[in-house]
Structure formats: structure tokens, C-alpha cells
Amino acid sequence: MTDGPLDLPPAPWPGRRHLTMAIGSVLLGLVVVASALAPALTAYDPLKPSFAQRLAPPWGFGGTAAHVLGTDNLGRDILARLLHGGRASLALAVSAVVIAAVVGVVVGLLASWGGEGTDAVIMRVADVQLAFPVIMLAIALVAVIGTNPVALVGVLALSGWVLYARTVRAHVLTIRRLEFIEAAHALGATDLRLVLRHVLPNTVAPILVIGSSQFATMVLLESGLSFLGMGIQAPQPSWGLMLSEGRDYLSNAWWLATAPGVMISLVVLGANLLGDGLRDLLDPHLG
Amino acid sequence: MRVYVLRRLAQSALTLLGVSILVFVILRVLPGNPARMLLPEGAPESAVEELNRQLGLREPLLVQYGLFLRSVVRGDFGQSFQYRAPALTVVLERLPATIHLSLVAMLFTVGVGVSLGILAAVRRGTRYDVAGMILAVLGQSLPNFWLGIMLILFFGVALRWLPTSGFSGWTSLILPGITLAAFPTALVARLTRSSMLEILHRDYIRTGRAKGLAERRVVLHHALRNAAIPVLTVLGLQIGALLGGAVITESVFAWPGMGKLIVDAIFFRDFPVVQTVLILSATVFVAINLIVDLLYTVIDPRIRYS
């Protein structure tokens, strides 16, 4: 008897994974392109207050097309602030994901190839870091080393490397027993060559999957930090900071807190869908 | 079994030792002048000197760490100057509020997440499945600080149904509870679904159906019990995430717990309190995961560690 899903209905939509990926890429792509083109798309200065225009409602809610998403408590155009804020948030998140991935992959390779002692030490260090709630560790670090962009990227990357290290390690431990590695070894390949030419390419799929969903986590973490006042600092626009400023105007200007949340959700949703689709496509066993 | 328990205990102890090292590095080594940081701003030079001497900050790092570890093990986390009381007392006073909130969120996560997951798995491919999974993807994508604010806007400001900040009776728990639970609920729903789907086509389920068991019994008794194991692991890990989520949720709802405490402490530069919250939450996390690991052997008799 095979263990095939004989008594189950067929999978819901055969094209689902492509659909999820497509929706994810479109959502993410839209926000990325709009943020990148911010100076071309909006004529307003995201920093300059204009008190005559304070708290103008969005277009269609009593506002005018001049400020499509309305203005904030200092009369700044919300759309302009959203798009300019997106540039900072997205750049920080991308840099953090790349650094975390590089560090994590190198550490993961070291753990799986560097002997038992190295492995034990690295995995214990990972355990220690995972024992802290990410945001607590992040705010403590930011409080000590400051909120400049370099420090922020460092803190974000620090929170992300463990995931890659563990995945690469687990992956390599399975691959290294396979015959093609033995064959390469028998042919006289050095350890370095084995790792770079034969092992690393086989870990690309899981790394891509993690990277794409981690991008979502990084955007959330950065906007969470900015929301708490420990990320990007005023008057610079940032989605988390705009949300937190909008909190004081909930009863008379709901759009202040609503718009930035929609942006964050779109990016996170897009990256999550992309990650899910990639996972189904590249490695059904990743779970 | 006993060997496994002992090894697991040793591992947890080692992790906690690492936790103390990391906290020591962040709060004592990274800042150039820790005594200045540990004291309120504008503290006189004599106070800095006094603290330097007391904490042994002129000693080599290893000696400093030894002194730090000794005081932490004794439960002496320093004085909170914001509250003018021992930092540990300050933190422990806030702990029950966070535990209440986390319990509500946990109940919601297990109740709603597991039910949604079972429903989606049993009705695979139907609109229940699709609706449930869309909800789950949304739950994982809405930032909890925004979800909290939107709940306040809707139920507090517009409808005026529920209290939106501070603590005034059990209704105060509803909005922050949902906010905190949204992410883990979505995660648990998706995990329960995939775990159930995997179990539902096992041979013993077919056997159960073939011998005429009620579908309800097959699903809830035979399938769910086995599908629960990976869900339990994730729930254990999610307790750490709840403590993290509490930082933001408590700040949004002005909830008087540990999460809001650490944020306030950072703004007041009350580092003794920061260090206490860090060490305490890591300890809670390590302890819970130890318990979860040991519970496996009870839930799943097949797991026997030698």
C-alpha cells in the first residue's frame, strides 16, 4: 500500500503556488517601485510643515485631489511621507536581510564543516540568542548603540542570522553524506572546493525562501522599533513613526494612523506570499 | 530517559549562562562608560566613582563578569532609580499583568487557531478552507501595533464598546488579547491544517473509518492527538514570541505589564530594570521550552530518549 493521499480530494487549485507568488510579487513590486520613484511621483516635501494645510482628510473623505491621502498634524502630505518613508524602511530591511544571510550562511557552513567543537559552540550561541524575544534584544541594543541607520541595520541583521545558520547546517549535514560529495572527495577535491562548488549551490533554495519571508519580518521589526521611538527618528518619515504619531489623532483624523499601516501590511503580505510560493515551488519539504 | 532529562537540564543551564554573558556584553561592555549609563543623567562624579567601585568596573572584564553573575544569581539586579526600589521587585510587580494578557492570548491562539486549522483540513478545498487560510495569511501580515490601533479606532473610538487603555476589569483584556494573539493564532491555524492533512491520510485513520467510528471521533481523537505534537512545539516557541509581542501590544494599550515597563525603562535610561526584564524573559523562555520538551515524552509514548 502506498501512502498516497487516496482518500483526500485533489489539491484545491493546481495553479495556486503561481497565483500566490504572482500576487506577492505584484504587491511587493508596487510598493518598491513607488518608493524608489518617490521624488518623481510626488511633488511635496515630506519634511516641510505647512500649517495652513493641517489634518486635511483624504480625497473622497472630504479632502481634495491635491492631497490624495490627506495631510498630517503638521500639514505634510501623507502620500509623500509614505513613499519617502518606504525608501528608508525598505533599504534598511534589504540590507539587514543580505547581511544576515551572508553571516548566517558562513556560520552555518562553519558549524557543519568545522568539527564537533565548533558546531556545539555555534549552536549554543544560537540557542542563547533565541532565548530573548527579538524586539527586547533589539530595543536594548538600540538604547546602547544608538539609532543611526548603520546601528539599526546591525541590530536587524543580528536578529536574523540564526535562521540561516540553522537551516544551512541542517541542510549540509544531510547533503554531505550523499554520493556526489563522496565522489568529489574521492577525486581529490579540497574541503573549500567541496563546500563552495558542491554544497553551497544546494542550499540556495532554502536560503531564498527564508530571505523572502525574513524580509517581511525585518520590515515589521524596523517599523516596530520606529513605532516605539527607537528606530528612524523624527522628522524623517518612517511608517512605524507615522503610525505612532497618528495615534494621538485617532478621534479626529483616522487617516494618519491608517495609511502607514496599510503600507506595512502590503509589504509584509507581499513578501509572505512570495515566500510561501517560493517554498512550495523550490522545496516542498521545508514545511 | 533519565539521561535525556539530565542532558536537557544541563543544556538549559548552559543557555542561561550564555544569556547572562550576552546581557553583560550588551549593558556593561558595549557602552564605553557603564557606570554613567547605569546612573540617572547628571549624576555627580562621586556617584559614578562609587558605582565603579561597587560593580568592580575598574577590574578586568572576567572579574567584572564574575561579580555580575554572582549578584544576578543572588537575585540582586541593582536599584531602579526611576522607581527607587530594587529592580527585581519592580519587574515582578509588573509580571502578573503580562501573564494575564499572555494567558488570554494563549487561550485565543489554541481555541481559535486549532479549530480553524481542523476546519480547514477537514473541509480541504472548500470555501471554509480558503476563508480560513486567507484569515491566517492576513493575521501573519498585519503588524500588531497597527492591528491594535485599528481595533482601538473601531471598537473604542467609533463604537465605544470596549475600553482601549490601561486596566479596568476583564473587558480591558479583550482588545490587547486579540492584538497579541493574532500572529500566533494565524501560525497555529496554518500548522494545525498542514499537520492534520498529513495525518488524515494515514492508514490508521482509514482503519478507524473502516471499522465504523464516527467521523467526529476519528478527527478529534485519532487525528488531532497525533497532529498536536508539532503544534505543541510551536506553541512553546510562541511563548517567547508572546513576551516580545507584549512589548508592542502593552505600549499600544498602555497595559501595565513587563513589556511596557522595559520600553519606559529604556526611555528613562533605567538600565537595571532593562537588564532584569531581559534576564527574566529569557529564563521564562528557556524554562517553558524545557518543560515542553519533557512533556513530549508524556504525550507521545513513542518518543523515548535514551
Interface residues (C-beta under 8 A of the other chain):
Chain A: M1 D3 G4 P5 L6 D7 L8 P9 P10 A11 P12 R124 V125 D127 V128 Q129 L130 A131 F132 P133 V134 I135 M136 L137 I139 A140 L141 A143 V144 I145 A216 L220 S223 G224 F227 L228 G229 M230 G240 L243 S244 G246 R247 L250 S251 W254 A257 T258 P260 G261 I264 S265 V268 L269 N272 L273 D276 G287
Chain B: Q11 L14 T15 L16 G18 V19 I21 L22 I26 L27 L30 P31 M37 R124 G125 D129 V130 V137 L138 Q140 S141 L142 P143 F145 W146 I149 M150 I152 L153 V157 S194 L197 L200 H201 R202 D203 R206 G240 A241 L243 G244 G245 V247 I248 S251 V252 I262 V263 I266 F267 R269 F271 V274 V277 L278 S281 A282 F285 V286
